[in-house]
Amino acid sequence: MFDHWVMAVVVGPFAGMVVVRLLAERLRPGDAAVVFAWSAVMLAASSTVSLFVFALKAAAELPSVAARGNWSHERVLLDTAHVPWASWLSLVLLVAVLLSLGRTRRSQRRAVRAARRQAAALPDHGPGDVVLLPDGTADAFTLPGPDGRIVVTTGMRDALTDGQYAALIAHERAHLTGRHHQLVMLAWLAAATHPLLRPMARHVEYLVERWADERAAEQTGDRRVVAQALGVAALATNRRGGLAHAGALHVSVTTRPGAVPRRMAAMLRPAKPVRHSYLLYVPAIVAVASAVWAGEGVYDLHELLGLARTH
């Protein structure tokens, strides 16, 4: 059993983290963001199932539980006698995972509600989904939801040329129509279960920004203008500050300023033809393999309890 635990809880998430780091810049951003996010979810589920299996084994090792289940607790203990700590450590880790998941999900729900309240409180913006707020601070962000809005301050608008402003709006609209925030939230929910999945969630965040950049370039027909818009928006936001808003949900053109130079460099290069789409299978295979190992662990526990049963 323990070998399957190691593969699903340690090796799978570590391999996923390494694969994502190696492939993030070699794949089309939109495809990579989707595959990475769902691979993280599968890795998280596999790891959590494995912890749950060993937590059940910890309970089965107790003489009182074994007596009720009519099996030998000594036989259950013997299966992992070389790692006697594994079952109880798994129980502790499972509790920590469930608490972390609960905290993360509550935070996400609060962010969703805050975004909806903020969208409802915006002034009447007339036709379209763009709201121009009279504010000297430079900021631009998306409020996702049924009544999604793109919010741009006059400070940001004044900092951009017409072409750069069009690129910024195209970028934010890509987030809004593509519901990119849902993908990011999904990735961070997976990351709440395992620290090795946090780099995967950060890559998903970065890739949805790159995805929106590429969509903006398609809409405007000028990659250089998109790169300029990114740089000007980032500088204006850093120089003047931004509005206080429910940033946990927002996906903005200036999210994670440290990534902006990489995004600008990507936009200043010609669009790459799709040559490595087959590499999308790699993180998916890692995730599926982890799920298989977790499933093997479930079967092993069932088989162990059957062998330990007293007649």
C-alpha positions in Angstrom: 0.0 0.0 0.0 2.7 2.5 1.0 4.3 2.5 -2.5 1.0 3.7 -4.0 0.7 6.3 -1.2 4.2 7.7 -2.1 3.3 7.8 -5.8 0.0 9.6 -5.4 0.9 11.9 -2.5 4.6 12.7 -3.3 5.7 11.7 -6.7 2.6 12.7 -8.7 2.3 16.3 -7.4 6.1 16.8 -7.7 6.1 15.4 -11.3 3.2 17.7 -12.1 5.0 20.7 -10.8 8.2 19.9 -12.8 6.3 19.2 -16.0 4.3 22.4 -15.8 7.4 24.4 -15.2 9.1 22.9 -18.2 6.2 23.2 -20.6 4.5 26.5 -19.7 6.3 28.6 -22.3 6.2 25.9 -25.0 2.5 25.5 -25.3 -0.4 27.7 -26.5 -1.4 29.6 -23.4 -5.2 28.9 -23.5 -4.7 25.1 -24.0 -2.0 24.9 -21.4 -4.1 26.8 -18.8 -7.0 24.5 -19.2 -5.0 21.3 -19.1 -2.8 22.4 -16.2 -5.8 23.5 -14.1 -7.6 20.2 -14.6 -4.4 18.2 -14.1 -3.9 20.0 -10.8 -7.5 19.0 -9.8 -6.9 15.4 -10.6 -3.5 15.4 -8.7 -5.2 17.0 -5.8 -8.0 14.5 -5.8 -5.6 11.5 -6.1 -3.5 12.8 -3.2 -6.5 13.4 -1.0 -8.0 10.0 -1.7 -4.7 8.4 -0.8 -4.6 10.3 2.5 -8.2 9.2 3.1 -7.3 5.5 2.5 -4.5 5.6 5.0 -6.6 7.5 7.5 -9.1 4.6 7.2 -6.3 2.2 7.8 -5.3 4.2 10.9 -8.8 3.6 12.2 -8.7 -0.1 11.2 -5.5 -0.5 13.3 -7.4 0.3 16.5 -8.4 -2.9 18.4 -11.9 -1.5 19.2 -12.6 -0.7 15.5 -11.1 -4.1 14.4 -13.4 -5.9 16.8 -16.4 -4.2 15.3 -15.3 -4.9 11.8 -14.3 -8.5 12.6 -10.8 -8.3 11.4 -7.3 -8.6 13.0 -5.8 -5.3 13.9 -2.3 -7.0 14.1 -2.7 -8.1 10.4 -3.6 -4.5 9.4 -0.6 -3.1 11.3 1.7 -5.7 9.7 1.1 -4.4 6.2 2.9 -1.1 6.9 5.1 -2.2 9.8 8.1 -0.7 8.1 6.4 2.7 8.1 4.3 2.7 11.2 3.9 6.4 11.1 2.3 6.6 7.7 -1.3 5.9 8.7 -1.6 8.4 11.5 0.4 11.0 9.6 -2.1 10.6 6.8 -5.0 11.2 9.2 -3.4 14.4 10.4 -2.6 15.6 6.9 -6.2 14.7 5.8 -7.6 17.0 8.5 -5.2 19.8 7.4 -6.3 19.3 3.8 -10.0 19.5 4.6 -9.5 22.6 6.7 -7.4 24.2 4.0 -10.0 23.4 1.4 -12.8 24.8 3.5 -10.9 28.1 4.1 -10.0 28.5 0.4 -13.6 27.8 -0.7 -15.1 30.2 1.8 -12.6 32.9 0.7 -13.5 32.3 -3.0 -17.2 32.5 -2.2 -16.7 35.8 -0.3 -14.7 37.1 -3.3 -17.6 36.2 -5.7 -20.1 37.9 -3.5 -17.9 41.0 -3.2 -17.5 41.2 -6.9 -21.2 40.9 -7.5 -21.9 43.7 -4.9 -19.2 45.9 -6.4 -20.6 45.3 -9.9 -24.1 46.2 -8.7 -22.9 49.4 -7.0 -21.2 50.7 -10.2 -22.8 53.8 -11.8 -25.0 53.4 -14.8 -22.5 52.8 -17.6 -24.9 52.7 -20.6 -24.6 50.1 -23.3 -21.6 47.8 -23.3 -19.6 46.2 -20.5 -17.0 48.9 -19.8 -17.3 51.3 -16.9 -15.1 54.4 -16.8 -14.7 55.5 -13.3 -13.7 59.1 -12.5 -10.6 58.4 -10.4 -7.1 59.8 -10.8 -5.5 56.5 -9.7 -4.6 54.2 -12.5 -6.4 50.9 -12.5 -8.2 48.4 -14.7 -9.8 45.1 -13.7 -12.6 42.7 -14.5 -15.6 42.0 -12.2 -16.7 38.6 -13.4 -20.2 37.2 -12.9 -23.6 37.2 -14.6 -23.4 41.0 -14.9 -19.7 41.2 -15.5 -18.0 44.5 -15.9 -14.7 45.9 -17.1 -13.7 48.7 -14.9 -11.2 51.3 -16.0 -10.3 54.5 -14.1 -9.9 57.8 -15.9 -6.3 57.8 -14.5 -5.6 54.6 -16.5 -7.4 55.9 -19.6 -5.4 59.1 -19.6 -2.1 57.1 -19.4 -2.9 55.1 -22.6 -3.1 56.0 -26.2 -6.3 55.0 -28.1 -4.6 51.9 -29.5 -3.3 50.9 -26.1 -6.7 51.4 -24.5 -8.3 49.2 -27.1 -5.7 46.5 -26.4 -6.4 46.8 -22.6 -10.2 46.5 -23.1 -9.7 43.5 -25.5 -7.5 41.9 -22.8 -10.0 42.4 -20.0 -12.9 41.3 -22.3 -11.1 38.1 -23.0 -11.0 37.4 -19.2 -14.7 38.3 -18.9 -16.0 36.2 -21.8 -13.7 33.3 -21.2 -14.5 33.2 -17.5 -10.8 32.9 -16.7 -11.4 33.6 -13.0 -13.2 30.2 -12.7 -10.1 28.4 -14.0 -7.8 30.3 -11.6 -10.2 29.6 -8.7 -10.2 25.9 -9.6 -6.4 25.7 -9.7 -6.1 27.4 -6.3 -8.7 25.1 -4.9 -6.5 22.2 -6.0 -3.4 23.9 -4.6 -5.2 24.2 -1.2 -4.7 20.4 -0.8 -1.0 20.2 -1.5 1.9 22.7 -1.3 3.5 21.2 -4.5 0.4 22.2 -6.5 0.8 25.9 -5.7 3.4 26.5 -8.5 0.9 24.9 -10.8 -1.8 27.4 -9.7 0.6 30.3 -10.2 1.4 29.0 -13.7 -2.4 28.9 -14.5 -2.7 32.5 -13.3 0.2 33.5 -15.6 -1.2 31.5 -18.5 -4.7 33.0 -18.4 -3.0 36.4 -18.6 -1.0 35.3 -21.6 -4.2 33.8 -23.0 -5.9 37.2 -22.7 -2.8 38.9 -24.2 -3.0 36.7 -27.3 -6.7 37.3 -27.6 -6.1 41.0 -27.4 -3.5 40.8 -30.1 -5.9 38.9 -32.4 -8.6 41.6 -31.8 -6.3 44.6 -32.3 -4.1 43.0 -35.0 -0.9 44.5 -33.4 1.2 42.5 -30.9 3.5 45.5 -30.3 0.6 47.7 -29.2 -0.5 45.0 -26.7 3.0 44.8 -25.3 3.1 48.6 -25.0 -0.3 48.6 -23.2 1.0 46.0 -20.7 4.1 48.1 -19.9 2.3 51.4 -19.6 -0.5 50.0 -17.5 1.9 48.3 -15.2 4.0 51.4 -14.8 1.0 53.6 -14.2 -0.5 51.3 -11.6 2.8 51.0 -9.7 3.4 54.8 -9.8 -0.1 55.9 -8.8 -1.4 52.9 -6.9 -4.7 51.1 -7.6 -8.2 51.0 -6.3 -9.0 48.8 -3.3 -11.2 46.0 -4.6 -11.9 42.4 -4.1 -8.7 41.3 -5.8 -9.1 37.6 -4.9 -11.5 37.3 -7.8 -10.3 39.9 -10.2 -8.2 39.0 -13.2 -6.4 42.1 -14.3 -4.1 43.3 -17.0 -1.5 44.1 -14.2 -1.9 41.0 -12.1 1.5 39.9 -10.7 3.7 42.7 -11.9 6.8 40.5 -12.0 5.3 38.6 -14.9 4.7 41.6 -17.0 8.2 41.7 -18.6 7.8 38.0 -19.7 4.4 38.8 -21.1 5.7 41.8 -23.0 8.6 39.8 -24.4 6.2 37.1 -25.6 4.0 39.8 -27.3 7.1 41.3 -29.0 7.9 38.0 -30.6 5.9 36.8 -33.7 3.0 34.4 -32.9 4.3 30.9 -32.8 2.8 28.1 -34.9 1.4 25.3 -32.9 4.1 22.6 -33.0 4.1 21.0 -29.6 0.4 20.4 -28.9 1.2 16.7 -28.2 3.0 17.9 -25.0 -0.4 18.7 -23.5 -0.7 14.9 -22.9 2.3 14.9 -20.5 0.7 16.6 -17.5 -2.6 14.8 -18.3 -0.7 11.4 -18.2 1.0 12.3 -14.9 -2.4 13.2 -13.4 -4.1 10.0 -14.7 -1.2 7.9 -13.4 -1.6 9.5 -10.0 -5.3 8.7 -10.1 -4.5 5.0 -11.0 -2.1 4.8 -8.0 -4.7 6.2 -5.7 -7.2 3.7 -7.1 -4.7 0.9 -6.5 -4.5 2.1 -2.9 -8.2 1.9 -2.5 -8.2 -1.7 -3.8 -5.2 -2.6 -1.6 -7.1 -1.5 1.5 -10.1 -3.5 0.5 -8.0 -6.5 -0.1 -6.1 -6.0 3.2 -9.2 -5.9 5.2 -10.5 -9.0 3.5 -7.3 -10.9 4.3 -7.4 -9.6 7.9 -10.9 -10.7 8.5 -11.4 -13.3 11.2 -13.9 -16.1 10.8 
